[in-house]
């Protein structure tokens, strides 16, 4: 019994260490997550005889979101903790993970029910400019919320 508790504790600490190391960098954490989704949907697509060209287009519909977040975190890193760690989460990160969760749920449904992945790709691609612009604008504005940097960029 004590041995199993020690094993469980060691396993928990090991997984916590991996999560902490992964989530020290929010960009790295998101990259790993998207890669896991790419692999997972690819495997799921294999079992449901999915057209991989359409699945690739569906992944491209997520790329704009991820690209805007990566730019934002590179331009101005948020001081908030990762969504996977305790503490306050940044608005940019929260909206990105909400979008990724919706994208994943609809994508899994689309693969399992053999829906038109090209239409789903267009659906998410149409949302990219709106969410991407929000994330980039939130990154460019100064910490205090003033738009001084943006006004300077526009002049």
C-alpha positions in Angstrom: 0.0 0.0 0.0 2.8 2.5 0.9 4.6 1.5 -2.2 1.6 2.3 -4.4 1.1 5.7 -2.7 4.8 6.5 -3.2 4.5 5.5 -6.9 1.4 7.6 -7.3 3.1 10.6 -5.6 6.2 10.2 -7.8 4.1 10.0 -11.0 2.1 13.1 -9.9 5.3 15.0 -9.2 6.8 13.9 -12.6 3.6 15.0 -14.5 3.6 18.3 -12.6 7.2 18.8 -13.5 6.5 18.2 -17.2 3.5 20.5 -17.1 5.4 23.2 -15.2 8.4 23.0 -17.7 6.0 23.0 -20.6 4.0 25.9 -19.3 6.9 28.1 -18.3 6.6 29.4 -21.8 3.0 30.1 -22.9 4.1 29.9 -26.6 5.7 26.5 -26.1 2.8 25.2 -24.1 0.4 26.2 -26.9 2.7 24.7 -29.5 2.7 21.4 -27.7 -1.1 21.4 -27.4 -1.7 22.2 -31.0 0.8 19.5 -32.1 -1.1 17.0 -29.9 -4.3 18.0 -31.4 -2.8 17.7 -34.9 -1.7 14.1 -34.1 -5.0 13.3 -32.3 -7.2 14.5 -35.2 -4.9 12.8 -37.7 -5.3 9.4 -35.9 -9.0 10.0 -35.5 -9.3 10.8 -39.2 -7.6 7.5 -40.0 -10.2 5.5 -38.2 -13.1 7.5 -39.8 -11.7 7.5 -43.4 -11.2 11.3 -43.5 -9.8 13.2 -46.5 -6.5 14.4 -45.2 -6.4 17.4 -47.6 -9.6 18.6 -46.0 -8.2 17.9 -42.6 -5.1 19.9 -43.4 -7.3 22.8 -44.5 -9.2 22.6 -41.2 -5.8 22.9 -39.4 -4.9 25.9 -41.5 -8.1 27.5 -40.2 -6.5 27.4 -36.7 -3.2 28.7 -37.8 -4.3 32.4 -38.0 -5.4 32.3 -34.4 -2.2 30.6 -33.2 -0.1 33.0 -35.2 -1.8 36.1 -33.7 -1.2 34.7 -30.2 2.4 33.8 -30.9 3.0 37.3 -32.2 1.3 38.9 -29.2 3.3 36.9 -26.7 6.5 37.7 -28.6 5.7 41.4 -28.8 4.6 41.8 -25.2 4.6 38.9 -22.8 1.8 38.9 -20.3 2.8 38.8 -16.7 -0.1 36.6 -15.8 0.3 32.9 -15.3 -0.6 30.2 -17.8 -4.1 28.9 -18.0 -2.8 25.5 -16.8 -1.2 27.0 -13.6 -2.8 28.7 -10.6 -3.1 32.5 -10.7 -4.6 35.1 -12.9 -4.9 34.2 -16.6 -4.4 36.7 -19.4 -7.4 37.7 -21.6 -5.4 36.8 -24.7 -4.6 33.3 -23.5 -8.2 32.7 -22.3 -9.7 33.7 -25.6 -7.2 31.5 -27.5 -7.9 28.4 -25.4 -11.6 29.0 -25.7 -11.3 29.2 -29.5 -9.1 26.1 -29.6 -11.6 24.2 -27.4 -14.4 25.1 -29.8 -12.3 24.3 -32.8 -11.4 20.9 -31.4 -15.0 20.0 -30.4 -16.3 21.0 -33.9 -13.4 19.3 -35.6 -13.9 16.0 -33.7 -17.6 16.1 -34.4 -16.9 16.8 -38.1 -14.5 13.9 -38.4 -16.7 11.4 -36.6 -19.9 12.5 -38.4 -18.1 12.9 -41.8 -19.1 16.5 -42.1 -17.7 18.8 -44.8 -14.3 19.9 -43.3 -13.8 22.5 -46.0 -17.0 24.3 -44.9 -15.9 24.0 -41.3 -12.5 25.4 -42.3 -14.1 28.4 -44.0 -16.2 28.9 -40.9 -13.2 29.2 -38.6 -11.1 31.1 -41.1 -13.8 33.7 -41.2 -13.4 34.2 -37.5 -9.6 34.6 -37.7 -9.4 38.3 -38.6 -11.7 39.3 -35.7 -10.1 37.2 -33.0 -6.6 37.8 -34.4 -7.1 41.5 -34.5 -8.3 41.5 -30.9 -5.3 39.5 -29.7 -2.8 41.7 -31.7 -4.4 44.9 -30.5 -4.4 43.7 -26.9 -0.7 43.0 -27.3 0.2 46.3 -28.9 -1.6 48.5 -26.4 0.4 49.6 -23.4 -0.1 48.0 -20.0 -2.1 50.9 -18.6 -4.6 50.5 -21.4 -3.7 53.7 -23.2 -3.5 53.7 -27.0 -0.4 55.8 -27.2 1.6 53.2 -29.0 -1.2 52.5 -31.5 -1.7 56.2 -32.2 2.1 56.5 -32.8 1.9 53.5 -35.2 -1.0 55.2 -37.1 0.8 58.6 -37.6 
